[in-house]
Amino acid sequence: MFTAADFIPNPYTSTIENGNFEWSAPSNIALVKYWGKKDNQIPANPSVSFTLNNCKTITKLGFEKRENQNTFSFDLLFEGKPKEDFKPKIQKFLERVEVYLPFLKDYHFTIDTQNTFPHSSGIASSASGMAALAMNFMSLEKLLNPEMTDDYFYQKASFLARLGSGSACRSVKGKVVVWGNQANIEGSSDLFGVEFPYSIHDNFKNYQDTILLVDKGEKQVSSTVGHDLMHNHPYAERRFAQAHENLDQLISIFESGNLDEFIKVVESEALTLHAMMMTSMPYFILMKPNTLQIINAIWKFRNETQIPVCFTLDAGANVHVLYPENVTEKVLQFIQDELVVFCQNRQYICDKIGEGAIAL
């Protein structure tokens, strides 16, 4: 059983003066939702997600050895321009991970990051951003410790990403990723995400996710605040148990390819997530009227056509429309005909299951 102490390195065997790396890491969309956390970004319940392909963050890390080593030293650029308001989040991340990456104060870093999707559009950019940064830091650590195995490299990257943003640990590896301890899932851990270890039916290969941008504004309640409101939530314990039950169900659903059961679990999870928000104290609603219009239109379309299309939601108003690859043409036509009218500026993003972080 891994503990956090397993990620504290022995003294490094190599040195390096300067250099740079570049990684891309994708966003992900949870099917079983993580909502509520304990200390040190430990999830209150396990989750499972599809790793996306097109919505990703690309981060370049430059590093240079320096003299004064009492503080962290870094410049942060977003799309090539200094971005001061991101800096506190990075500073906090460095403080959290310093014990696991003891070289951090030895260098001045230049972090240059960009997204392939609109920033603050309600797509999990903190997940892709923190995963990309963690991959870069691990590439530097691998130079300082050339003996490191690939398995350890990816596990520790996921572990570090989690300390920046919980769901970021699911953006390191590809396809279907489980985060959180689940009795029936071998190797699962609260400390990092693992690739789903069992067989997945062809129905789920290349699964599509079209993201309808209902509201691109900043959320009025941040996810961090929302997670904290689960601490004294009247339905928290039942919700955490439900997540375990739904994850167990998905094990057999992924194997059998049963799309009807998949839809039930995924839509129920999305609505439960928002029910938790509406029943916390203080209570809040992140869905917008157009979110509900889209949900009702999807239900009507599915009922009339028997096409296995469903929705899920993150902690926001945007709708992820999920469907198997073989119905793509019909679903995109439906989105064009009936759903874009509910999107801000008629905007949506076509995405699908992807492979995880990639070195560039």
Buried (B, 14 or more C-beta within 10 A) or exposed (E): EEEBEBBEBEEBEEEBEEEBBBBBBBBBBBBBBBBBBEEEBBBBBBBBBBBBBBBBBBBBBBBBEEEEEEEBBBEBBBEEEEBEEBBEBBBEBBEBBEEBBBBBBBBBBBBBBBBBBBBEBBBBBBBBBBBBBBBBBBBBBBBBBEEBEEEBBBBBBBBBBBBBBBBBBBBBBBBBBBBBBBEEBEEBBBBBBBBBEBEBBEBBEBBBBBBBBBBBEEBEBEBEEBBBBBEEBEBBEEBBEBBBEBBBBBBEBBEEBBBEBBBBBBBBBBBBBBEBBEBBEEEBEBBBEBBBBBBEBBBEBBEEEEBBBBBBBBBBBBBBBBBBBEBBEBBBEBBEEBBBEBBBEEBBBBBBBBEBBBEE
